[in-house]
């Protein structure tokens, strides 16, 4: 009886377990199949590669940057430039000529950019410096080039070739160029087909103290687009292929590119080029004052709240700034609404204007904000367009220019004729250098470049020259001319 009860109990437990297992299979087993059914149904509606993974945002695929369009638009406008200048000035004997070590012509090269269909080309002043003849190579064709004008203050020069329907580059805007924007450096080094390198604008309004001239204007675009020797004078273009700068310099101890390249902003370069083409002289607009950067030390001394702006250190008597009421230690903060952050932005803001332009200048004086209208003046102190007098002479090996009022004031002279653009010639043989100012020739005042130049070309006998060196030292020397 007991055995029968045990068997019945066992059967009852087994039956209950079976029911429980069947119920569990129905509940859990069928639920595990549902995702498979859903996947199969969805897979019939869309391909598997469109399945999205769990994420807080959809995946984004960035297309690579392409420089093809900008390259194709800009490279036809870049040329190769050859500068043929005289041999070095060492003394040679007859043996040097027999053994092939005599003086040879020096050739230097660079790049340039076509800016007009009738053959005007913009390049760097240092590319064509001291050139006796210049050649331009464009698409395997060589053209003799005429030097239209140069400006050492910006390192810009303009050439002209006799050609028509040239591929002039499209001009962009350097003022609208943004830091971080992609740019291309286009050059034609070593007479190769135009080369293109890419980078970004890493800074603007850079000053690196490399330019000459009486009023150096440094407000460079800094880029990490590689610029190498031979690329000087080439184009810096934006992603539309528009010209935004003229490649000018690299910052390097070795002479090769090391990560820093500098270009003259196109808005400045084109204004300079237009002046040289139309007037033969850059129409420099000056405010009649000297300025310095705001340093932490000066800011603390003058109790300034920030380091932006420039500080007025000197006001030229009876000049534009003097008439507008400026004083020493005024801090200029804005010109025509544009913020002045330093000397670079100050010089750039003025460079777009002409003598006679009336501009609004905001400044701070003893903590009080003020604003005045200032009429810019030319280098002679007036407001008109200047065409500087000059005389070029191959015999003298130089260009003679009348000294402007600003230079006369700086050197402390009443008149003078400055020597520029020296090559081999008479004046170099006399031991004179670029920048020397002749004030007296045989006791007579030197005031007219053409008259002085022709006198020196034709004179023989005892010659006495008086003048001033570029650093302001008085000079007097006598020569026996045969």
C-alpha positions in Angstrom: 0.0 0.0 0.0 2.8 2.3 0.9 4.7 1.5 -2.4 1.5 2.3 -4.4 1.2 5.7 -2.7 4.9 6.5 -3.4 4.5 5.7 -7.1 1.3 7.7 -7.4 3.0 10.7 -5.7 6.0 10.4 -8.1 3.7 10.3 -11.1 1.8 13.3 -9.9 5.0 15.3 -9.4 6.2 14.3 -12.9 2.9 15.3 -14.5 3.0 18.7 -12.8 6.6 19.2 -13.9 5.6 18.5 -17.4 2.8 21.0 -17.3 5.2 23.6 -15.9 7.8 22.9 -18.6 5.3 23.1 -21.4 4.0 26.4 -20.0 7.5 27.8 -19.7 8.4 26.8 -23.3 5.2 28.4 -24.5 6.0 31.7 -22.7 9.8 32.0 -23.0 10.6 30.0 -26.1 8.1 31.9 -28.3 9.4 35.3 -27.1 13.0 34.4 -28.1 11.7 33.9 -31.7 10.1 37.3 -32.0 13.3 39.3 -32.7 14.2 36.9 -35.5 10.8 37.4 -37.1 11.1 41.1 -36.8 14.6 41.1 -38.4 13.5 39.0 -41.2 10.6 41.3 -42.0 12.7 44.4 -41.8 15.4 42.8 -43.9 12.9 42.3 -46.7 12.2 46.0 -46.7 15.8 47.5 -46.7 19.3 46.2 -47.3 21.5 45.2 -44.3 24.1 48.0 -44.8 21.5 50.6 -43.8 21.0 49.1 -40.4 21.9 51.7 -37.8 23.7 50.9 -34.5 22.6 52.2 -31.2 24.0 55.7 -30.9 23.0 59.1 -29.5 23.5 60.6 -33.0 23.7 59.3 -36.5 27.2 58.5 -38.0 28.6 61.4 -40.2 31.0 60.8 -43.1 33.2 63.8 -44.0 34.1 64.1 -47.6 37.9 64.9 -48.1 38.8 68.5 -49.0 39.5 68.9 -52.8 41.8 71.6 -54.1 41.3 70.7 -57.8 39.0 73.5 -58.7 41.1 76.2 -57.0 44.2 74.8 -58.6 42.8 74.7 -62.1 41.5 78.3 -61.8 44.8 79.8 -60.4 47.8 78.0 -61.9 47.4 79.4 -65.4 47.9 82.9 -64.0 51.3 82.3 -62.3 54.5 83.0 -64.2 58.2 82.3 -63.9 60.5 85.4 -63.6 64.2 85.7 -64.5 66.2 88.6 -63.1 69.5 89.2 -65.0 71.9 91.4 -63.2 75.6 92.3 -63.4 78.5 90.3 -62.1 79.9 90.7 -58.7 82.2 93.6 -58.0 85.4 91.8 -57.3 88.6 92.8 -59.2 89.7 90.4 -62.0 93.0 90.0 -63.7 93.7 88.9 -67.3 94.4 85.4 -66.0 90.8 85.1 -64.7 89.5 85.6 -68.2 91.9 83.1 -69.8 91.1 80.4 -67.2 87.3 81.0 -67.2 86.9 82.6 -63.8 86.1 86.1 -64.9 82.9 88.0 -64.1 79.7 86.2 -65.2 76.1 87.5 -65.3 74.0 86.6 -62.3 70.6 85.2 -62.7 68.0 85.0 -59.9 64.4 83.7 -60.2 61.0 84.0 -58.7 57.3 83.9 -59.5 54.7 86.4 -60.4 50.9 86.7 -60.9 49.1 88.0 -64.0 46.6 90.6 -62.9 45.3 92.0 -66.2 44.6 90.5 -69.6 46.9 93.0 -71.3 50.0 91.7 -69.4 50.5 93.5 -66.1 52.2 91.2 -63.6 52.6 91.6 -59.8 55.6 90.2 -58.0 57.9 90.9 -55.1 60.4 93.8 -55.2 63.2 91.5 -54.0 62.5 89.2 -57.0 63.5 91.9 -59.5 65.9 93.9 -57.2 69.0 95.3 -59.1 67.8 93.7 -62.4 69.3 94.9 -65.6 67.0 92.9 -67.7 63.9 90.9 -66.8 62.2 88.0 -68.6 58.8 86.3 -67.9 58.1 82.7 -68.9 54.5 81.7 -69.3 53.4 78.4 -70.6 56.8 77.8 -72.2 56.8 81.2 -74.0 59.4 83.8 -72.9 58.6 87.5 -72.9 60.9 90.5 -72.2 59.4 92.5 -69.3 59.4 96.2 -68.5 59.6 97.2 -64.9 56.7 99.6 -64.2 57.5 100.4 -60.6 58.5 99.1 -57.2 57.6 99.7 -53.6 60.1 98.6 -50.9 57.7 99.5 -48.2 55.5 96.5 -49.1 58.0 94.5 -51.2 55.7 94.8 -54.3 56.7 95.3 -57.9 54.8 95.5 -61.1 56.0 94.3 -64.5 54.5 94.6 -68.0 54.8 92.2 -71.0 53.5 92.9 -74.5 50.7 90.2 -74.7 47.0 90.0 -75.1 44.3 87.8 -73.7 46.4 86.7 -70.8 44.7 84.6 -68.1 44.3 87.3 -65.4 43.6 85.8 -61.9 40.4 86.7 -60.2 40.8 88.9 -57.1 39.4 87.8 -53.7 39.4 89.8 -50.5 42.1 89.6 -47.8 40.0 91.6 -45.4 37.3 88.9 -45.5 39.8 86.0 -45.2 39.4 84.1 -41.9 41.9 82.5 -39.7 41.6 78.7 -40.2 40.5 79.0 -43.8 42.1 76.7 -46.4 44.5 78.4 -48.8 46.8 77.3 -51.6 50.3 78.7 -52.3 50.8 78.7 -56.1 54.3 79.3 -57.5 56.5 78.6 -60.5 59.9 77.8 -59.0 62.8 76.8 -61.2 60.7 77.2 -64.4 58.7 74.2 -63.5 55.0 73.8 -64.2 53.1 75.7 -61.5 53.3 74.0 -58.2 50.6 74.0 -55.6 50.8 73.5 -51.8 48.0 73.6 -49.3 47.5 74.9 -45.8 45.4 77.2 -43.6 45.6 80.8 -42.6 47.2 80.6 -39.2 47.3 84.3 -38.4 46.8 87.8 -39.9 48.4 91.2 -39.4 51.8 89.6 -38.7 54.9 91.8 -38.4 58.3 90.1 -38.9 60.5 93.2 -39.5 61.9 92.2 -42.9 60.9 95.1 -45.1 62.9 98.2 -46.1 61.8 101.6 -47.2 61.0 104.7 -45.2 57.5 103.5 -44.2 57.5 99.7 -44.1 54.0 98.3 -44.1 53.9 94.8 -42.5 50.6 93.2 -42.0 51.3 89.8 -43.4 48.9 86.8 -43.8 50.6 83.9 -42.1 50.0 80.4 -43.5 51.4 76.9 -43.1 51.0 76.2 -46.8 54.6 75.4 -47.7 56.4 78.2 -49.5 59.9 77.5 -50.8 62.6 79.4 -52.6 61.4 80.4 -56.1 57.8 80.8 -54.9 58.3 84.5 -53.9 55.9 86.6 -55.8 53.5 83.8 -56.4 49.8 83.6 -55.5 48.1 82.8 -52.3 44.5 81.8 -53.3 41.4 80.7 -51.4 39.3 77.7 -52.2 37.5 79.5 -55.0 40.9 80.1 -56.7 40.7 83.8 -56.0 43.9 85.8 -55.2 44.1 86.7 -51.5 47.8 87.4 -51.1 51.3 87.6 -52.8 53.7 85.0 -51.3 56.7 87.0 -49.9 58.7 85.3 -47.2 59.4 82.3 -45.0 60.6 82.3 -41.4 63.6 79.9 -41.5 67.2 79.6 -40.3 68.1 77.3 -43.1 66.5 79.0 -46.1 64.0 76.2 -46.5 60.4 76.1 -45.5 60.0 75.2 -41.8 56.3 75.8 -41.2 55.8 79.6 -41.4 55.0 81.5 -44.7 54.0 85.1 -45.1 52.0 86.8 -47.9 51.2 90.5 -48.6 47.3 90.8 -48.4 45.9 91.2 -51.8 43.8 94.3 -50.9 47.1 96.1 -50.1 49.1 94.6 -53.0 46.5 95.6 -55.7 46.2 99.1 -54.4 50.0 99.4 -54.6 50.0 98.0 -58.1 47.3 100.3 -59.3 49.2 103.3 -57.9 52.4 102.2 -59.7 50.6 101.7 -63.0 48.6 104.9 -62.9 51.0 107.3 -61.2 54.4 105.6 -61.2 54.4 106.3 -57.4 52.6 104.8 -54.4 50.1 107.4 -53.1 51.0 107.0 -49.4 48.4 108.5 -47.1 49.9 109.4 -43.7 48.2 110.7 -40.5 51.2 112.9 -39.4 52.1 111.0 -36.3 54.3 108.1 -35.0 52.9 105.2 -33.0 54.1 102.2 -31.0 52.5 98.9 -29.9 50.8 98.7 -26.5 53.0 96.5 -24.4 52.1 95.1 -20.9 54.7 97.5 -19.4 53.2 100.6 -21.2 49.7 99.5 -20.4 50.6 99.3 -16.7 52.4 102.6 -16.8 49.5 104.4 -18.6 46.9 102.5 -16.6 45.3 101.0 -19.7 42.7 98.3 -19.3 43.8 96.1 -22.3 46.6 95.7 -24.9 44.7 96.6 -28.0 45.3 99.8 -29.9 48.5 101.8 -30.6 50.0 104.7 -28.6 50.9 108.0 -30.2 54.5 108.9 -29.5 55.0 111.9 -31.7 52.8 114.4 -33.5 54.3 116.1 -36.5 53.9 119.9 -36.2 51.3 121.3 -38.5 50.6 117.8 -39.8 47.2 116.1 -40.3 47.1 114.7 -36.7 48.2 118.0 -35.2 45.4 119.8 -37.0 42.9 117.2 -35.8 44.0 117.7 -32.2 46.0 114.5 -31.4 48.4 114.5 -28.5 51.2 112.3 -27.3 50.0 109.2 -25.4 46.6 109.1 -27.1 45.7 105.5 -27.7 44.1 104.9 -31.1 41.5 102.1 -30.9 39.5 102.2 -34.2 39.8 103.6 -37.7 36.6 103.9 -39.8 35.0 101.5 -37.4 37.7 98.8 -37.7 39.3 97.7 -34.5 43.0 98.5 -34.2 44.7 95.6 -32.4 48.3 96.7 -33.0 50.7 98.4 -35.4 49.9 95.9 -38.2 46.2 96.6 -38.3 46.9 100.3 -37.9 49.1 100.4 -41.0 46.8 98.2 -42.9 43.7 100.3 -42.2 45.6 103.4 -43.5 46.9 101.6 -46.6 43.5 101.5 -48.3 43.2 105.3 -48.3 44.5 108.1 -50.4 45.8 111.6 -49.5 42.8 113.8 -48.9 40.6 111.1 -47.6 38.7 112.0 -44.4 38.6 109.2 -41.9 37.0 108.8 -38.5 39.5 107.9 -35.7 38.5 106.7 -32.2 41.0 107.0 -29.4 41.3 107.1 -25.6 42.9 110.0 -23.7 43.4 109.8 -20.0 40.7 107.1 -19.8 38.1 109.1 -21.8 36.9 107.9 -25.2 37.0 110.4 -28.0 36.5 110.5 -31.7 37.7 112.9 -34.4 37.7 113.2 -38.2 41.3 113.3 -39.7 42.2 114.3 -43.3 45.1 112.2 -44.5 48.1 114.0 -46.1 50.7 113.0 -48.7 54.4 112.8 -48.2 54.8 116.5 -49.1 52.3 117.5 -46.4 49.5 118.3 -48.9 46.4 116.3 -49.9 46.9 115.9 -53.7 48.2 113.1 -55.8 52.0 113.0 -56.0 54.2 112.1 -59.0 57.7 112.0 -57.6 60.4 113.4 -59.8 63.1 110.9 -60.8 65.8 110.3 -63.4 67.1 106.9 -64.4 70.6 106.5 -65.9 72.4 103.4 -67.1 75.7 105.3 -67.1 75.2 106.3 -63.4 73.8 102.9 -62.6 71.0 104.3 -60.5 67.7 106.1 -60.3 67.8 109.6 -58.7 64.7 110.8 -56.8 63.7 114.0 -55.2 63.5 113.7 -51.4 60.1 114.1 -49.9 59.1 116.4 -47.0 59.0 113.5 -44.5 62.5 112.4 -45.4 63.8 115.9 -45.3 62.4 116.4 -41.8 63.9 113.1 -40.6 67.4 113.8 -42.0 67.3 117.5 -41.1 67.9 118.9 -44.6 66.1 121.4 -46.8 66.5 119.6 -50.1 68.3 116.6 -51.7 68.3 113.9 -54.3 68.3 110.3 -53.2 70.1 107.4 -54.9 68.0 104.3 -55.4 68.0 101.1 -57.5 71.8 101.0 -57.9 73.4 98.6 -60.4 76.9 98.7 -61.9 77.8 102.2 -62.8 79.5 105.5 -62.2 78.0 106.2 -58.7 78.9 102.8 -57.3 82.5 103.4 -58.6 82.5 106.6 -56.5 81.7 104.5 -53.4 78.1 105.7 -53.0 75.2 103.3 -51.9 71.5 103.0 -52.1 69.7 105.5 -49.9 72.5 108.1 -50.0 71.1 111.7 -50.4 73.1 114.2 -52.4 72.6 117.7 -51.1 75.3 119.7 -52.9 77.2 119.2 -56.2 80.3 121.5 -56.5 78.6 123.8 -54.0 75.3 124.1 -55.8 72.1 122.8 -54.1 70.9 119.4 -55.6 67.1 119.9 -56.1 66.3 118.6 -59.6 67.0 114.9 -60.3 67.2 115.2 -64.1 69.4 118.2 -64.0 71.7 116.7 -61.5 71.8 113.3 -63.3 72.8 114.9 -66.7 75.4 117.1 -65.0 77.1 114.0 -63.4 76.9 112.1 -66.7 78.8 114.8 -68.6 81.1 116.3 -66.0 84.9 115.9 -66.0 87.3 117.6 -63.6 87.3 118.0 -59.9 84.0 116.9 -58.4 82.9 117.7 -54.9 79.8 115.9 -53.5 78.1 116.7 -50.2 75.2 114.7 -48.7 73.8 112.5 -46.0 74.0 108.8 -45.5 70.8 106.8 -44.8 71.5 106.8 -41.1 71.8 110.6 -41.0 75.6 111.1 -41.0 77.0 114.1 -43.0 79.3 113.3 -45.9 81.6 115.3 -48.1 84.0 113.9 -50.7 86.1 115.2 -53.6 86.9 113.2 -56.8 89.0 113.7 -59.9 86.8 112.8 -62.8 88.4 112.1 -66.3 
